[in-house]
Amino acid sequence: MDRRAVSQKKPFDPEALMSERADRLQSKLDVLVVFLHERLRLRKESLESLDEDERNIGSLLTAFEDRRKDGRIEASGLESSLIGHQLSAQRERRSQETACWSDLLRLMQQILQVWEASEEAKSRQSVIKQSLPEYRLKPEQDYSSARIARDIQTQGKTKWI
């Protein structure tokens, strides 16, 4: 193992830490919004499919009704079966709507929670940025402990670092 890699730790940077948290929360928000749009897309596709099924069943029932009026056909089990399918499609529509709005409500609650945490992280980041002094080391200076000890000895007095 390389000793330099172990001894070279990143300095603690609270601003970067808070920025990373804010970025992660923003990513979560983005993912939740994508899920929300995807759920709405699935709802639309499902309802369009149910609309088509209901139209097909309705046209078949209309055809049966026309033939029955003309006396060409009597009420049959097929007609009652179509009526059952029509009612089933209506139940499925209600079920899809309920499931969709339940999913959307859950997603919206998650979005609000993550948004609140994101705003809190941004606020903390701002407070930390404003309250911490700016400490910058000059890259050309030697800040090793040996150099500092030598400087203290040569000056003959205590030096606070």
Beta strands, then each sheet from edge to edge (+ up, - down):
end
